[in-house]
Amino acid sequence: MTQSITPRERVYRSIRHQALDVVPWQMDLTRGVENGLKQYFGTDDLITATGDHIIWVKPLLPPALADPTLEPGLVKGEFGDIWRMRDEAGNWGELVNTPIPEPSLATYRIPDPALPGRFDHVTGKRAQYPDRFLLVSLGGLFERAWSLCGGFERYLYYLAAEVQFVEELTEKLADYVCALIPQLAGMDVDGVRVGDDWGFQNNLMVRPEVWRRIYKKHYRRIFETIRAHGYVSAMHSCGKLTKILPDLIEIGLQVYHPLQPEAMDVAVAKRDFGRDITFWGGLGTQSTLPLGTPDDVRREVRERIELFADGGYILAPAGAISPETPVENVVALITTAREQLN
C-alpha cells in the first residue's frame, strides 16, 4: 500500500466515505497502558510509535481558576467540581465535592468562557504533529450536569422532579460550549468532540422522548456551531445509542465514538447507519482486548478493517484500554493496524 497519503488526510477521506488506501486508526490509552507501551517501544512519543492518526487535546484549566489550596490527589474542574484521582483506576476519578447542592442556579455561575489559557497548548500540538488529525475534546451537557449536581442519581431525580432547573442548566452548559468553539480559529484544528455517556449497554439511560425534548435542540446548536466554523463534529457516548443515533445524524453529527461491540452489533450498526455517519471504535475493551489472546485481537482488527474498507470508520478501542489489558494484546492491535501500510 502507498504511504503518500498523510494520516490526517486518511481520517478526512474516511469521514467523507471516500476511497481509502488504509483504514485510519487511533489508540485510546490509560496511563498504565501508556507506561507499558513506552517501555515496549523505548520512547515517550507514542503517537509516532503507534502510527496513531488522531491527536486530541482537552482544554487546560485557566490560570485564573487554579486552586492552590487543594490537597494532593484532588483535582478541581473549572466548574467547581472536585475529584479524587486514582492511578490504579486508569484515567478516572471519584467525585468528592459538588458546587450545586440544590436544584437552583441562584448562587452559581457558569465559568466565563472568555478566560484566557484554555487553548494555549493547541498550536504547539499541531506544530508537533502537522500530519495528524487534530481534535479538541470539550465537555457536554449530561455528564457535566450530574457532576455539578452531586452525582448521577441525584441528577436523574432532578430530571424527573426539577425539569425547569435541568432545562436552565442544560441551556447554560450548551451556551458555554458554543462560546468556546470560535476561540479555536487560526489553530489549524480539524474537529471538535463533545462527550456525554448516554447509554447503558442495553439501552439509553433516559427515555428517548426525554432526550429529544430537553437535550436534542442544544446538541443541534453545538453541532451547527462546530460545522459553521469549519470543523468536523464528533461525539463520545458509551453504551447502546441506536434509539437516538438517527436524531444525532439528523442534527449534524458526523463522527460517533465509541462503536462499542459489547453494546451494539458492529455489522448491524454499519448496515443501518454506516452510510450517514462515521463510526470510531469497534474493538472490545471489555472483551477481546483484556480477555483474549493476541491472535484474538489480530482477528478482530482484521475483521473491522475488512468490514469498513469503504470508509466511514476509524479503527480504535471502544474506549480507553484498561490498565489490566496485557501489553502483548495492545501491541497486537498496533502491529495489525500497521500491516495495512506494507
ZAMARGU-4260 file (C-alpha; in steps of 0.2 Angstrom, whole numbers, plus 5000, padded with zeros to 4 digits):
<rodrens>
0) 5000/5000/5000 | 5006/5018/4997 | 5010/5029/5011 | 5009/5045/5001 | 4993/5050/5010
5) 4995/5058/5027 | 4986/5051/5042 | 4976/5067/5043 | 4970/5065/5025 | 4965/5047/5028
10) 4954/5052/5043 | 4946/5066/5032 | 4943/5053/5017 | 4936/5040/5029 | 4924/5053/5036
15) 4919/5058/5018 | 4917/5040/5014 | 4930/5041/5000 | 4941/5028/4994 | 4955/5023/5006
20) 4972/5016/5004 | 4972/5012/5023 | 4959/5012/5036 | 4964/5025/5049 | 4967/5020/5067
25) 4968/5029/5084 | 4974/5022/5101 | 4964/5027/5117 | 4976/5023/5132 | 4975/5024/5150
30) 4991/5029/5160 | 4996/5011/5164 | 4995/5005/5146 | 5004/5021/5141 | 5018/5016/5153
35) 5019/4998/5146 | 5020/5004/5128 | 5033/5017/5132 | 5044/5003/5139 | 5040/4992/5125
40) 5044/5004/5111 | 5058/5013/5120 | 5050/5030/5118 | 5038/5043/5125 | 5032/5048/5108
45) 5018/5035/5107 | 5009/5045/5093 | 5023/5041/5081 | 5027/5024/5088 | 5009/5018/5086
50) 5006/5027/5070 | 4991/5035/5078 | 4981/5045/5065 | 4972/5056/5078 | 4979/5068/5091
55) 4966/5075/5103 | 4968/5088/5117 | 4957/5094/5131 | 4956/5112/5137 | 4968/5117/5150
60) 4962/5125/5167 | 4963/5144/5165 | 4976/5150/5177 | 4963/5162/5185 | 4953/5147/5191
65) 4968/5137/5199 | 4965/5132/5217 | 4982/5131/5226 | 4974/5125/5242 | 4968/5108/5236
70) 4976/5093/5245 | 4987/5081/5235 | 4976/5069/5224 | 4962/5081/5222 | 4958/5089/5205
75) 4946/5104/5204 | 4937/5107/5187 | 4934/5124/5181 | 4916/5122/5185 | 4920/5119/5204
80) 4918/5100/5205 | 4932/5092/5214 | 4938/5074/5210 | 4949/5062/5219 | 4960/5054/5205
85) 4967/5036/5207 | 4981/5030/5196 | 4976/5012/5199 | 4959/5016/5191 | 4966/5021/5175
90) 4961/5039/5170 | 4945/5040/5180 | 4941/5048/5197 | 4929/5049/5211 | 4918/5064/5213
95) 4920/5071/5231 | 4913/5089/5230 | 4899/5097/5220 | 4896/5116/5218 | 4877/5115/5215
100) 4870/5106/5231 | 4852/5111/5227 | 4842/5112/5211 | 4844/5131/5209 | 4857/5142/5199
105) 4853/5157/5211 | 4870/5156/5219 | 4880/5148/5205 | 4888/5155/5189 | 4895/5146/5174
110) 4913/5150/5172 | 4917/5164/5160 | 4921/5155/5143 | 4932/5170/5138 | 4945/5167/5152
115) 4962/5165/5144 | 4973/5150/5144 | 4962/5136/5139 | 4969/5133/5122 | 4987/5139/5124
120) 4994/5121/5120 | 4984/5118/5104 | 4996/5127/5092 | 5011/5118/5099 | 5002/5101/5097
125) 4998/5105/5079 | 5017/5110/5076 | 5022/5094/5084 | 5011/5083/5073 | 5007/5093/5057
130) 5001/5077/5048 | 4989/5071/5061 | 4970/5074/5063 | 4969/5087/5077 | 4953/5085/5088
135) 4949/5096/5103 | 4938/5087/5115 | 4925/5098/5125 | 4913/5093/5139 | 4895/5090/5136
140) 4878/5093/5144 | 4874/5077/5154 | 4890/5071/5162 | 4895/5089/5167 | 4877/5092/5174
145) 4877/5077/5185 | 4895/5081/5191 | 4889/5098/5196 | 4873/5092/5205 | 4880/5079/5217
150) 4881/5064/5206 | 4872/5053/5193 | 4857/5048/5204 | 4853/5065/5211 | 4853/5072/5194
155) 4841/5059/5187 | 4830/5064/5201 | 4831/5082/5196 | 4827/5076/5178 | 4811/5069/5184
160) 4806/5082/5198 | 4815/5098/5194 | 4813/5099/5175 | 4814/5118/5174 | 4831/5118/5183
165) 4838/5104/5172 | 4832/5114/5156 | 4840/5130/5163 | 4857/5122/5167 | 4857/5112/5150
170) 4855/5128/5141 | 4869/5137/5150 | 4881/5122/5148 | 4877/5122/5129 | 4880/5141/5128
175) 4897/5138/5136 | 4902/5125/5124 | 4896/5136/5109 | 4906/5150/5116 | 4922/5140/5116
180) 4922/5134/5098 | 4926/5151/5090 | 4941/5153/5100 | 4949/5139/5090 | 4950/5150/5075
185) 4968/5150/5067 | 4974/5135/5077 | 4973/5123/5062 | 4961/5111/5071 | 4951/5098/5062
190) 4937/5093/5073 | 4928/5096/5089 | 4922/5082/5100 | 4909/5083/5114 | 4907/5070/5127
195) 4892/5063/5136 | 4889/5044/5141 | 4870/5042/5137 | 4870/5023/5136 | 4869/5008/5147
200) 4875/4993/5137 | 4857/4988/5133 | 4848/5004/5132 | 4848/5023/5135 | 4850/5030/5152
205) 4834/5041/5149 | 4819/5039/5139 | 4821/5044/5121 | 4807/5056/5122 | 4815/5065/5137
210) 4832/5066/5127 | 4823/5074/5112 | 4813/5086/5122 | 4827/5093/5133 | 4844/5089/5125
215) 4842/5087/5106 | 4840/5106/5102 | 4855/5110/5112 | 4866/5097/5103 | 4859/5103/5087
220) 4866/5121/5092 | 4883/5114/5096 | 4885/5103/5080 | 4879/5118/5070 | 4892/5129/5078
225) 4906/5116/5076 | 4902/5114/5057 | 4899/5133/5054 | 4917/5136/5060 | 4924/5123/5048
230) 4927/5108/5060 | 4921/5090/5059 | 4908/5087/5073 | 4911/5072/5084 | 4903/5065/5100
235) 4909/5052/5113 | 4895/5042/5121 | 4897/5025/5128 | 4883/5012/5128 | 4869/5007/5116
240) 4863/5023/5107 | 4853/5015/5092 | 4837/5024/5098 | 4844/5041/5096 | 4858/5039/5083
245) 4845/5044/5069 | 4842/5060/5079 | 4861/5063/5081 | 4863/5061/5062 | 4849/5072/5059
250) 4856/5087/5069 | 4873/5086/5061 | 4884/5074/5070 | 4897/5067/5058 | 4908/5055/5069
255) 4901/5044/5083 | 4913/5037/5096 | 4914/5023/5103 | 4906/5010/5092 | 4906/4998/5107
260) 4904/4979/5102 | 4898/4974/5119 | 4883/4986/5117 | 4880/4987/5098 | 4882/4974/5085
265) 4896/4981/5074 | 4890/4974/5057 | 4872/4979/5061 | 4877/4997/5065 | 4886/4999/5049
270) 4872/4992/5039 | 4859/5003/5047 | 4869/5019/5050 | 4885/5017/5041 | 4880/5027/5025
275) 4876/5043/5036 | 4890/5043/5050 | 4907/5038/5053 | 4910/5026/5067 | 4925/5027/5078
280) 4930/5012/5089 | 4924/4994/5087 | 4937/4984/5096 | 4931/4976/5113 | 4939/4985/5128
285) 4928/4974/5139 | 4931/4958/5130 | 4944/4954/5116 | 4957/4967/5121 | 4958/4962/5140
290) 4952/4944/5139 | 4958/4937/5123 | 4974/4932/5116 | 4985/4941/5103 | 4978/4931/5090
295) 4960/4935/5095 | 4965/4954/5094 | 4973/4952/5077 | 4957/4943/5071 | 4945/4956/5077
300) 4956/4970/5070 | 4956/4962/5053 | 4938/4959/5053 | 4934/4978/5057 | 4946/4983/5043
305) 4938/4972/5030 | 4920/4977/5036 | 4924/4996/5034 | 4936/4995/5019 | 4924/5008/5010
310) 4927/5021/5023 | 4916/5029/5037 | 4927/5021/5050 | 4941/5025/5062 | 4948/5009/5069
315) 4950/5011/5088 | 4947/5003/5105 | 4929/5006/5111 | 4935/5017/5125 | 4952/5019/5134
320) 4961/5002/5135 | 4960/4997/5154 | 4977/4995/5164 | 4974/4976/5166 | 4975/4973/5147
325) 4991/4963/5143 | 5003/4974/5134 | 5005/4960/5121 | 4987/4962/5116 | 4989/4981/5113
330) 5005/4978/5103 | 4995/4965/5093 | 4982/4979/5089 | 4995/4991/5084 | 5005/4980/5073
335) 4990/4973/5064 | 4984/4990/5060 | 5001/4995/5054 | 5001/4980/5042 | 4990/4989/5031
340) 5005/5000/5026 | 5015/4986/5019
</rodrens>
